[in-house]
Amino acid sequence: MTDSPITLRFVEAAAANPAEGLLATEHFLIIEKESDQIAGTIRLRLSNDDEVRLYAGHIGYGIVSAFRGNQYAAHACEALRPIALQHGYTELWITCDPDNWPSRRTCERLGARLIEIIDLPEDNDMYLDGERKKCRYLWQLTVKQSIVVDQ
């Protein structure tokens, strides 16, 4: 996206460590082009295990509060698309809490489809942190969607 207000800056590729429950993950900073400031982070989990597909999602992002409301998460996901395709992914799962409306709108802007809202198992780390449900969105990478810009 040449007209994107953000760019991604690679931070690290973390190797999988099954003994510690860690997945191979690529980490990036989301940089606002105009100010050259860090607007957030995004990571790509390089796994198709049940934990990723059902609960954690392939993509995790966070936007610094001062930069929220600018659709930077959607732009960052779009910037991550070619990287995921290079890794052989044609679809990605994105999950979020049912009451996290900004993340749900990000998924919708990407053209991801809400597949279901599921209960977290009681032994899941997110459940132990107080979360109970996850929305599961499927994002087909081979179908190019335009980001919808609110007027």
C-alpha positions in Angstrom: 0.0 0.0 0.0 1.9 3.0 -1.2 -0.7 5.4 0.2 -0.6 3.8 3.7 0.1 6.3 6.5 2.2 3.6 8.3 5.2 1.4 7.5 6.4 -1.7 9.3 9.9 -1.9 10.8 11.2 -5.4 11.5 12.3 -6.0 15.1 13.0 -9.7 15.4 12.2 -13.2 14.4 11.7 -15.3 17.5 12.3 -19.0 17.1 9.8 -21.6 18.4 10.6 -23.0 21.8 8.0 -25.8 22.4 9.4 -26.5 25.9 8.4 -23.0 26.9 5.2 -22.9 24.8 6.6 -20.3 22.5 5.8 -20.2 18.8 7.9 -18.9 15.9 6.9 -15.3 15.6 8.0 -12.3 13.6 7.7 -8.9 15.4 7.4 -5.5 13.8 6.9 -1.9 14.9 4.2 0.1 13.3 5.7 3.5 12.4 3.6 6.5 11.5 5.2 7.9 8.3 4.4 11.6 9.0 5.9 11.7 12.5 8.3 8.7 12.3 6.9 7.7 15.7 6.1 4.3 16.9 2.3 3.9 16.6 2.1 0.3 17.8 3.3 -3.2 17.3 2.2 -6.2 15.2 3.4 -9.8 15.2 2.8 -12.7 12.9 2.7 -16.1 14.6 4.1 -18.8 12.2 2.1 -21.7 13.3 -1.2 -23.4 12.4 -1.6 -25.3 15.6 -5.0 -25.3 17.4 -3.9 -22.7 19.9 -3.3 -20.2 17.1 -6.2 -21.0 14.9 -8.7 -21.2 17.7 -7.6 -18.7 20.3 -4.5 -16.6 19.8 -4.7 -15.9 16.1 -1.9 -15.6 13.6 -1.8 -11.8 14.0 -1.6 -9.8 17.2 -1.4 -6.0 17.2 -1.6 -3.1 19.6 -1.9 0.6 18.8 -0.5 3.2 21.1 -3.5 5.2 22.6 -2.4 8.5 21.0 -2.6 6.9 17.5 -5.9 5.0 17.9 -8.8 5.9 15.6 -6.6 6.2 12.4 -7.1 2.6 11.1 -3.4 1.9 11.7 -4.1 -1.7 12.7 -5.8 -2.4 9.4 -3.0 -0.7 7.5 -0.4 -2.8 9.5 -2.3 -6.0 8.7 -2.3 -5.1 5.0 1.4 -4.4 5.2 1.9 -7.8 6.8 -0.1 -9.6 4.0 2.9 -10.0 1.6 5.1 -11.3 4.4 2.5 -13.9 5.4 2.1 -14.9 1.7 5.9 -15.4 1.5 5.6 -17.8 4.4 3.0 -19.8 2.4 -0.1 -18.6 4.2 -3.2 -18.0 2.1 -5.4 -17.4 5.1 -4.9 -16.1 8.6 -7.0 -16.3 11.8 -7.4 -13.1 13.8 -9.0 -13.3 17.2 -10.3 -10.7 19.6 -12.5 -10.3 22.6 -16.2 -10.0 21.6 -16.4 -6.5 23.3 -13.3 -5.2 21.5 -15.2 -3.3 18.9 -12.1 -1.5 17.4 -10.4 -4.8 16.7 -13.7 -6.2 15.3 -14.0 -3.2 13.0 -10.3 -3.7 11.9 -11.1 -7.3 10.9 -14.2 -6.2 9.0 -12.2 -3.5 7.2 -9.8 -6.2 6.0 -12.6 -8.2 4.6 -12.1 -11.0 7.2 -15.2 -13.0 8.0 -16.5 -13.6 11.5 -16.7 -17.4 11.7 -17.8 -17.8 15.3 -17.5 -16.7 18.9 -16.1 -19.5 21.0 -15.6 -20.2 24.7 -12.0 -20.3 25.9 -11.0 -23.6 27.6 -10.5 -23.3 31.4 -6.8 -24.3 31.1 -6.0 -21.6 28.4 -3.7 -18.8 29.6 -6.2 -16.1 28.3 -9.0 -17.8 30.4 -6.7 -17.8 33.4 -6.2 -14.0 32.8 -10.0 -13.5 33.0 -11.0 -13.7 29.4 -13.9 -16.0 28.5 -14.7 -15.8 24.8 -12.9 -15.1 21.5 -14.2 -13.9 18.2 -12.6 -15.9 15.3 -12.2 -14.0 12.1 -10.8 -15.7 8.9 -8.9 -13.5 6.6 -8.4 -14.9 3.1 -5.1 -13.3 1.9 -5.6 -14.3 -1.8 -8.7 -12.2 -2.0 -7.6 -8.5 -2.1 -10.0 -6.3 -0.2 -9.9 -2.6 0.0 -9.8 -0.9 3.4 -13.1 0.9 4.0 -12.4 4.4 5.1 -15.1 5.9 7.3 -16.4 9.3 6.1 
